[in-house]
Amino acid sequence: MKLYEQAATVSCKRLNLFLREIGVTDLERIEINVREGDNLDQGYQDKSANGKVPLLELDDGSHLSETVAISRYFDEITPNDLNLFGQDTVERAKVEMWNRIVEIDGIQNAFQAFRNLTGLYSDRENCVEDWGKEAKRRVELFLPKLDKQLGQSSYVATERYSIADISAYILVFVAVNALKIEVFETNQNIKRWFDKVSTRPALQA
Ligand SMILES: N[C@@H](CCC(=O)N[C@@H](CS)C(=O)NCC(=O)O)C(=O)O
């Protein structure tokens, strides 16, 4: 098995947080430089369904793209009792629900804001400043919804830590550091939760 990644990118950080939680350490890793366009090579594009990192190459020669899909794969092949995708029918459904909400309303908009405002990938896509501004506004509108949820629940999806917390951590990380949104000033529940999850060993590594 081989993991193609650029460890410094946010999607790879997100996957690696998950892998550290469940104790996956022994993995062949191939660092590629997406800013330099290594992922645009035809050879890489042929392997990857979305053309991005991370990308997992399985021993049978097939490939998995998408951070959550790769996380699920590792969760199923790695004995662990964390149940980061949920431990019973209702919990699994709630984790799926919140993970999707955080990803669709939060992370995707945060990525679009960053890409379109910075023009980071203008060598491969048309960057539209107004799109970036609107995407950032949508992140700002979503954060109070996450804050409300964290006022009612110890963790994002349920009373237990799950992959939805890893996704939300990444969202807040991007919002604060890349988009310069003052997340903690107006969202006290997010702040309390963020301080708590930041103490997890997987997040401190
Ligand atoms: N939905 C994908 C997003 C992956 C993604 O956007 N990866 C970025 C790095 S954070 C990338 O490969 N960018 C290079 C490009 O877009 O060409 C996932 O969750 O894995």
The ligand as a Gaussian input file, in Angstrom:
#p B3LYP/6-31G(d) Opt

LIG

0 1
 N      -12.425000      16.304000      -1.344000
 C      -11.003000      15.999000      -1.410000
 C      -10.231000      17.320000      -1.488000
 C       -8.753000      17.077000      -1.755000
 C       -8.019000      18.378000      -2.038000
 O       -8.650000      19.438000      -2.284000
 N       -6.693000      18.316000      -2.021000
 C       -5.897000      19.489000      -2.333000
 C       -4.866000      19.723000      -1.205000
 S       -5.689000      20.204000       0.279000
 C       -5.161000      19.270000      -3.632000
 O       -4.774000      18.156000      -3.949000
 N       -4.968000      20.352000      -4.408000
 C       -4.276000      20.309000      -5.660000
 C       -5.161000      20.684000      -6.826000
 O       -6.333000      21.044000      -6.611000
 O       -4.677000      20.610000      -7.948000
 C      -10.599000      15.168000      -0.181000
 O      -11.252000      15.314000       0.865000
 O       -9.660000      14.367000      -0.264000

